[in-house]
Amino acid sequence: MRKLFYLLCVLAGVLAFYGCGEKAPTNVPVSRPTQELPPHAAMPLYALQGADGFSTGSGNGEGYFSISPVIRQNGSGNLRYTDYATRQTVTLCGQPNCTHSDESCTGWLAPGSGGVVPSVVGETLALVYLGTGDYDTWGAAALPHIETMNFDGSERRKIAEFKANERIEKPFFTDGQSLYFRLTTDQEKGRTASIRQIDLATGENSQLCALDADRVDWIWGAFDRSVLLYRTKEENGADPFEQVSGYQLYLLNIDTLEETPVFAWEAQEPMPNLFGSSLVVCNEKAGEVEVRDLRSGETFSFSQVRLPEDPNTDFVVYDYRDGHLLYRVRKLKEHKPGIESLVFYTADKEGGEPRVWDLQYMFEGKAAAVTVIDTLATGQYLVVKHEAYEQGAAQNEEGVPYYSNTPVRDYALIDAADYWEGIPRYIDITDHTT
């Protein structure tokens, strides 16, 4: 669910901004304190969510796992599966005549568990329960914990549980065997943070390394054998949210624990955008959009895309993949509230003029872009082509009501070429769970 029962961190709001920055100075990699590293296979890392941590679910190549928007009166819900071959969304349950309403169902989610994040790790589906914080009402069910299961819902088991003062923070990353994430621990004075590694085969829970909670040390992404970390600059002192002067990105090699600075920007500059291993940066001095490959260090510019000079016009990058850029230009009315114009565009790395892009829908009275949430081997995307909120009432066993805004999303498949051309040639997904 987009709205959880507790606020993750002030940083989550900060990460919603977009923009540009200056190149970080070239320095010798910095090593963290030496410690015994947990065993893991030397497989490439990849992030399971974007830098802002927002998640609609997770795909395994043949389908997509997500949480049903329907919440029952007792607060329980269901895990569902969208099958690409049949183009159907169903509750993840193979039992005939199942009501999907209690623990006998493989797709049932108990009340009180808070936000649940399905995450495909290799051949395993992990369910990461972020917890509600309402321990008086729900007891142990409200604690953050992790379950694993097969893709068909079988062999479901809890492999890790965390304390009431511990928080699992998104985004997660994986090497196909273990799940990694930032764990924040609230204490009487301040807090501590670390990167945790959970081996999904054995359930082993180990600390990869400590993080600097005061300087925010936030996971942004992962690729090859490195994690991309975001943090405030050193001169900011112990309180990073007061008079922050700037921000930095570092690559942390999880085998050697060496850090390499890769990018920095000042506080008055909006943030860059990360897509995989590509950092999309608005170069305000040149008035262009740059893409920096953090693997190779190479940079190229979308020279055909000009940043607006008008202070009443804003520029927002929405997506970058397969050499295509999706962005939005919005012009506000002068001397009065309101929007004068709002246009989405796409541009290609190979060149050519930007094209107006019309794959949009209205969401809460505002124009929203049709969003890619998974890429198929067939050259298609799974997209959210429409979204709306429904107000659902729920109550605990004592009859005390609470409410949750549950987003109802319409899924569809679309050829990648049609998507970037803005052609609404959808293959609709039938949802049997709502």
C-alpha positions in Angstrom: 0.0 0.0 0.0 1.2 3.5 -0.8 0.1 4.9 2.6 1.5 2.8 5.4 0.5 3.0 9.1 3.6 4.9 10.1 5.9 7.4 8.5 9.1 5.8 7.3 11.4 8.8 7.4 11.6 12.5 6.6 13.9 11.5 3.7 11.1 9.7 1.9 9.6 13.1 1.2 12.9 14.6 0.1 13.5 11.8 -2.4 10.4 12.9 -4.4 12.3 15.8 -5.9 14.2 15.6 -9.1 17.0 17.5 -10.7 20.7 18.0 -11.2 24.1 18.4 -9.6 27.8 18.7 -9.9 30.3 15.9 -10.4 31.9 14.6 -7.1 35.7 15.1 -6.8 37.8 12.0 -7.6 39.1 10.4 -4.4 40.7 7.2 -3.4 38.1 4.6 -2.2 37.5 4.8 1.5 37.3 1.5 3.5 34.9 1.0 6.4 36.2 -0.6 9.6 37.4 -4.2 8.9 35.0 -6.9 10.1 34.2 -10.5 9.3 31.9 -10.5 6.2 29.0 -12.9 6.0 29.2 -15.6 3.4 27.4 -15.0 0.1 27.6 -16.0 -3.5 29.4 -13.5 -5.7 26.4 -12.8 -7.9 25.5 -9.4 -9.3 23.3 -7.2 -7.2 20.1 -5.5 -8.3 17.6 -3.2 -6.6 14.0 -4.4 -6.1 12.6 -0.9 -5.9 13.5 2.5 -7.1 15.5 5.0 -5.0 12.3 6.3 -3.4 11.4 2.8 -2.2 7.9 2.9 -3.8 6.7 -0.6 -4.7 3.6 -2.0 -6.5 4.9 -5.6 -6.4 7.5 -7.8 -8.0 7.8 -9.9 -11.1 9.4 -13.3 -11.8 9.5 -13.2 -15.6 6.2 -15.1 -16.0 4.0 -13.0 -13.8 3.7 -10.3 -11.2 3.0 -10.6 -7.4 1.1 -7.8 -5.7 -1.2 -7.1 -2.8 -5.0 -7.0 -3.4 -6.5 -3.6 -2.8 -9.4 -5.3 -1.1 -9.2 -5.2 2.8 -11.7 -7.1 4.8 -13.6 -5.8 7.9 -11.1 -7.6 10.1 -8.2 -5.9 8.3 -6.9 -9.0 6.5 -6.0 -9.0 2.9 -4.6 -11.2 0.1 -1.6 -11.8 -2.1 -2.4 -12.0 -5.8 -0.6 -13.1 -9.0 -0.9 -11.6 -12.5 -0.1 -14.3 -15.1 1.3 -12.9 -18.3 0.3 -15.9 -20.4 -3.3 -16.0 -19.5 -3.6 -12.2 -18.8 -5.5 -12.9 -15.5 -5.0 -11.6 -12.0 -6.0 -14.1 -9.3 -5.4 -14.7 -5.6 -2.3 -16.8 -5.1 -4.2 -19.9 -4.0 -4.7 -23.2 -5.7 -7.4 -24.6 -3.4 -10.8 -25.1 -5.0 -13.7 -23.2 -3.4 -11.3 -21.3 -1.1 -12.7 -18.1 0.4 -9.2 -16.8 0.9 -10.2 -15.4 4.3 -8.1 -17.3 6.8 -4.7 -18.9 7.3 -5.7 -22.1 5.4 -5.3 -20.0 2.2 -1.7 -19.6 0.9 -2.6 -16.1 -0.3 -4.1 -14.8 2.9 -2.4 -11.9 4.8 -3.2 -11.6 8.5 -4.6 -8.4 9.9 -2.2 -6.0 11.7 0.8 -6.8 9.5 1.0 -3.4 8.0 2.5 -2.8 4.6 3.5 -6.0 2.9 6.1 -5.9 0.1 6.3 -8.9 -2.2 9.9 -9.3 -3.5 11.1 -11.9 -6.0 14.6 -13.2 -5.0 15.9 -15.9 -7.4 13.3 -18.7 -7.3 11.8 -17.5 -4.0 9.1 -15.1 -3.2 9.8 -13.1 0.0 7.0 -11.2 1.8 8.5 -8.3 3.8 6.1 -7.1 6.5 7.0 -3.5 7.5 4.9 -3.7 10.6 2.2 -1.3 11.9 3.6 -0.2 15.2 0.3 -1.0 16.8 1.6 -3.7 19.1 -1.1 -3.2 21.8 -3.8 -4.2 19.3 -2.1 -6.8 17.1 0.7 -8.2 19.2 3.5 -10.1 17.4 1.7 -9.7 14.1 2.6 -6.0 14.1 6.3 -6.7 14.3 8.4 -6.3 11.2 9.1 -9.8 9.8 9.9 -11.7 6.6 8.3 -14.8 5.2 9.3 -16.9 2.2 7.3 -19.2 -0.1 7.5 -20.8 -3.5 5.9 -19.0 -6.5 2.8 -21.1 -6.1 2.3 -20.1 -2.5 3.5 -23.5 -1.1 6.1 -24.0 1.7 5.3 -20.6 3.3 7.3 -19.9 6.5 8.6 -17.1 8.6 12.4 -16.8 8.5 13.1 -13.5 10.3 11.5 -11.3 12.9 12.6 -7.9 14.2 12.0 -6.0 17.4 9.5 -3.3 18.0 12.2 -0.6 17.8 13.6 -1.8 14.5 12.4 -0.7 11.1 13.0 -2.4 7.7 13.6 0.4 5.2 13.1 0.3 1.4 14.5 0.1 -1.2 15.7 -3.5 -0.9 18.4 -5.2 -3.1 19.3 -8.8 -3.8 21.9 -11.0 -5.3 19.3 -13.7 -6.2 19.9 -15.6 -2.9 19.8 -13.0 -0.1 17.7 -10.0 0.6 19.5 -6.8 1.7 18.0 -3.7 3.3 18.7 -0.9 5.7 17.6 -1.7 9.3 17.1 1.4 11.5 17.1 0.9 15.3 15.5 3.6 17.4 17.1 4.0 20.8 16.5 6.2 23.8 19.1 8.7 22.5 19.2 8.8 18.7 19.2 5.8 16.4 21.6 3.4 14.6 21.4 1.9 11.1 23.0 -0.9 9.3 22.7 -3.0 6.1 21.2 -6.4 6.9 21.6 -9.6 4.8 18.9 -12.3 5.1 19.8 -15.6 3.4 16.4 -16.7 2.2 17.5 -20.4 1.9 18.9 -20.7 5.5 17.2 -17.8 7.3 20.6 -16.6 8.5 20.3 -12.9 9.6 23.6 -11.0 9.6 24.9 -7.5 9.5 26.8 -6.5 6.3 28.0 -3.2 7.7 27.0 -0.3 9.9 25.6 2.9 8.3 25.9 6.5 9.5 22.4 7.3 10.8 23.2 10.9 11.5 24.3 11.6 7.9 21.3 9.6 6.7 23.3 6.9 4.7 20.4 5.8 2.6 20.3 3.0 0.0 19.5 4.3 -3.5 20.2 1.3 -5.7 22.6 -1.6 -6.4 24.3 -3.2 -9.4 27.3 -5.5 -10.0 28.7 -6.0 -6.5 28.1 -2.5 -5.2 25.4 -0.6 -3.3 24.7 3.0 -4.2 24.5 5.1 -0.9 23.1 8.6 -0.6 24.1 10.8 2.3 24.4 14.4 3.4 27.8 16.1 3.2 30.2 15.8 6.1 30.2 19.5 7.1 26.5 19.3 8.0 27.2 17.9 11.5 25.0 15.7 13.6 21.6 17.0 12.4 21.4 16.4 8.6 18.0 18.0 8.3 19.1 21.4 9.6 20.9 23.7 7.1 22.0 20.9 4.8 24.6 22.2 2.4 24.6 19.3 -0.1 24.4 15.6 -0.8 26.7 12.8 -2.0 26.4 9.4 -3.7 28.9 6.6 -2.9 29.4 3.1 -4.3 29.9 0.6 -1.5 31.5 -2.7 -2.6 29.9 -5.4 -0.5 32.9 -7.7 -0.8 35.6 -5.3 0.3 33.4 -2.6 2.0 35.3 0.1 0.2 33.5 3.3 -0.7 34.0 5.3 -3.9 32.3 8.7 -4.2 30.6 9.1 -7.6 28.5 12.2 -7.5 27.6 15.3 -5.4 25.2 18.2 -5.6 24.3 21.3 -3.6 21.2 21.7 -1.4 19.7 24.3 -3.7 19.9 21.9 -6.7 17.2 19.3 -7.2 18.1 15.7 -6.9 19.2 13.5 -9.8 17.2 10.4 -10.8 18.5 6.9 -10.7 17.3 4.2 -13.2 19.3 1.0 -12.8 22.9 2.0 -13.1 22.1 5.2 -15.0 22.0 8.6 -13.2 19.8 11.2 -15.0 21.0 14.7 -14.2 19.6 18.1 -15.3 22.6 20.2 -16.2 21.3 23.7 -15.5 24.4 25.4 -16.8 24.1 23.7 -20.2 20.3 23.6 -20.1 20.5 19.9 -21.0 19.6 16.5 -19.6 22.6 14.2 -19.0 22.8 10.5 -18.4 25.8 9.2 -16.4 26.5 5.5 -16.5 27.8 4.7 -13.0 29.3 1.4 -14.3 31.5 2.8 -17.0 31.7 6.5 -16.0 30.5 7.5 -19.5 28.2 10.5 -19.9 26.0 11.6 -22.8 23.4 14.3 -23.2 19.9 14.5 -24.6 20.9 17.7 -26.4 17.5 17.9 -28.1 15.8 18.3 -24.7 16.1 21.9 -23.3 15.5 22.7 -19.7 13.0 25.5 -19.2 14.3 28.9 -18.3 10.9 30.3 -17.3 10.6 30.2 -13.4 6.9 29.4 -13.7 7.7 26.2 -15.7 9.0 23.0 -14.0 10.6 19.9 -15.6 10.3 16.4 -14.1 12.0 13.2 -15.3 9.6 10.2 -15.1 11.6 7.3 -16.6 14.7 6.4 -18.5 15.2 2.9 -20.0 16.3 1.3 -23.2 17.7 4.6 -24.4 14.4 6.4 -24.0 13.6 9.4 -21.8 10.1 10.2 -20.5 9.6 13.7 -18.9 7.0 16.2 -18.1 6.9 20.0 -18.6 4.3 21.9 -16.6 3.7 25.7 -16.9 1.9 27.5 -14.0 -0.3 30.5 -14.5 1.2 33.8 -13.8 -0.1 35.9 -10.8 -2.9 33.3 -10.0 -3.1 29.7 -9.0 -3.5 27.0 -11.5 -1.8 25.2 -14.4 -1.6 26.8 -17.8 -0.3 23.7 -19.6 1.1 20.2 -18.8 2.7 18.1 -21.5 4.5 14.7 -21.4 7.3 14.1 -23.9 9.7 11.3 -24.9 13.1 11.6 -26.4 15.5 9.0 -27.8 19.2 8.6 -27.2 19.9 8.3 -30.9 18.5 11.8 -31.5 15.5 13.3 -33.2 13.1 15.8 -31.8 11.1 15.1 -28.6 7.6 13.7 -29.2 4.4 14.6 -27.3 3.4 11.5 -25.4 -0.3 10.8 -24.5 -0.4 7.7 -22.4 -2.0 9.4 -19.4 -5.0 9.2 -17.1 -6.5 11.4 -14.4 -5.6 10.5 -10.8 -7.1 12.5 -8.0 -7.8 15.3 -10.4 -4.3 15.4 -11.9 -2.7 14.0 -15.0 -0.6 10.9 -14.3 1.6 8.9 -16.6 1.0 5.3 -17.5 3.8 3.6 -15.5 6.0 0.6 -16.4 6.2 -1.8 -13.4 7.8 -4.8 -15.1 9.7 -5.7 -18.3 9.0 -9.0 -20.1 11.4 -11.0 -22.3 8.8 -10.7 -25.1 9.6 -7.0 -25.6 6.5 -6.0 -23.7 6.0 -3.9 -20.5 3.5 -4.5 -17.7 2.0 -1.1 -17.0 -0.4 0.6 -14.6 -2.8 2.2 -17.1 -5.2 3.6 -14.5 -5.4 4.0 -10.8 -7.9 5.2 -8.2 -8.4 5.2 -4.5 -11.2 3.5 -2.6 -11.9 4.2 1.0 -12.1 0.8 2.8 -13.2 0.5 6.5 -11.7 -2.2 8.7 -11.9 -3.0 12.4 -10.0 -5.1 14.9 -11.4 -8.0 16.9 -12.9 -5.6 19.5 -14.8 -3.8 16.9 -12.6 -0.7 16.9 -12.7 0.7 13.3 -9.8 2.0 11.3 -9.4 3.1 7.6 -7.0 2.6 4.8 -6.9 4.2 1.4 -6.3 1.3 -1.0 -5.2 2.0 -4.5 -7.0 0.0 -7.2 -4.8 -0.4 -10.2 -5.7 -1.5 -13.7 -2.8 -3.5 -15.3 -2.2 -4.0 -19.0 0.6 -5.3 -21.3 1.9 -3.1 -24.1 4.7 -3.5 -26.6 7.8 -1.4 -25.6 7.8 0.3 -29.0 4.2 1.4 -28.7 4.8 2.7 -25.2 7.6 5.0 -26.2 5.6 6.2 -29.2 2.6 6.9 -27.0 0.4 4.5 -28.8 -2.3 3.1 -26.5 -2.4 -0.4 -28.0 -3.0 -2.2 -24.7 -3.6 -5.9 -23.9 -5.8 -5.7 -20.9 -5.4 -7.8 -17.8 -8.6 -9.2 -16.2 -8.6 -8.8 -12.4 -10.6 -11.5 -10.6 -9.7 -10.3 -7.1 -11.7 -7.0 -7.0 
